[in-house]
Amino acid sequence: MAWLQVHLFAERADTEAVEDALLHCGAVSVTLADSADDPILEPGVGETPLWETVKVSGLFELPADQALLSASFLALRPDFSAADLHWESVEDQAWERAWMDHFEPIQCGRRLWICPSWREPPDPGAVNLRLDPGLAFGSGTHPTTFLCLQWLDGLDLAGKTVIDYGCGSGILGIAALLLGAARVIAVDNDPQALIATRDNLERNDLDPARLAVYLPGEAPETLVEGGADILVANILAGPLIGLASRLAALTAADGQLCLSGLTGEQAPEVMAAYPTFAFDPPAAREEWVRLTARAHP
């Protein structure tokens, strides 16, 4: 089946109205994408972030009259012109299969491999995390996730309690369990992330009693008595700063902290928000950095 798709660019404040206009014209779906190079990895708690300028795409079933659709949209949004509408034909394909074909096993450190659930691990004797990200963020391919996994791989996690704050697919917490952690508490503001985390836990044949999942508003004030031995948070610089007092309070008095989802330019401000921690030199991959620290005794 073929489709007709239109692309246009809108300011952030106009995005919802443009989306409504496309749906009113009969679009079966509307997607929003970055118009430049401004990544959003994980929204802050309660946030629905968008870029300053958004690429809005509407998909229409064929047969569809491009000229009539253009006229209908412009009647609803006279602030746009025909030159702003970029139309293309889109051939149907197995989008899920195309994505799966590009997700390869990844080695993160000395012991740990991240393996798609539909592929055989390249090293059966390694610590193999079988993963299906589903609709949640976190496959190990992004530099921030890789940096966190690499750090976890280098730790002695035997018997440790780990908090994964902003868990996404659950990749960091499940990796910690496979690497020897006794217990993981996973927190995320997206219910889909908690579903993906539970599914990936089951996929790796791990005892469900070793992992608890919470939405931020439903998590108890004290997730771990005395604080977690290790807390990882791969989110964004803004939330890392805004949540600093909460994350510090969840970490044991001699616990370790791993923060990522930020650039090198943002690192000093993030570190300054955690005055009770002694930070290691930042680790970098591409433009992204990972911060690790230990609480002051």
Secondary structure, 3 states (H helix, E strand, C coil): CEEEEEEEEEEHHHHHHHHHHHHHCCCCEEEEEECCCCCCCCCCCCCCCCCCEEEEEEEEECCCCHHHHHHHHHHHCCCCCHHHCEEEEEECCCHHHHHHHCCCCEEECCCEEEEECCCCCCCCCCEEEEECCCCCCCCCCCHHHHHHHHHHHCCCCCCCEEEEECCCCCHHHHHHHHCCCCEEEEECCCHHHHHHHHHHHHHCCCCHHHEEEECHHHCCCCCCCCCEEEEEEECCHHHHHHCHHHHHHHEEEEEEEEEEEEEHHHHHHHHHCCCCEEECCCEEECCEEEEEEEECC
